[in-house]
């Protein structure tokens, strides 16, 4: 009887959905408690710890189910897939949140950001440029694309490091 070899996709979906769900929970907490409007970002630090941890766990689980064998290519494929799926899950949430749940929230964030910048001694021209970029990046679609790109970039880095450390080829 022949056993089937595990594929990176199976692990990527499981761990990617978990990571995406964690990001959604953090976003909901930031929204529900008005921490984002108050400028408190500490829940995001939790995500910065969990992102590489879950990618490493996913790659490790793949290696374990693959008989202890892991190539660098498999590690990168698994880690990037986890990062992509988690980013897509979060991007869907962002689009739903910004177009259905609370369409005015982005404008509130922009106003809070502008007020905070006006309280500093930053030149007015610089504030206007920063606010222009803030408005561009606050678009749910552009923000989602940016989030996916950043997730893939860091997913590649963590996958590469994990793959080099855990690599064990037959």
Secondary structure, DSSP 8 states (H G I E B T S, - for coil): -------HHHHHHHHHHHHHHHHHHHHHHHHHTTHHHHT--HHHHHHHHHHHHHHHHHHHHHHHHTTT-B-HHHHHHHHHHHHHHHHHHHHHHHHHIIIII-TTHHHHHHHHHHHHHHTTT--HHHHHHHHHHHHHHTSHHHHHHHHHHHHHHHHHHHHHHHHHHH-B--
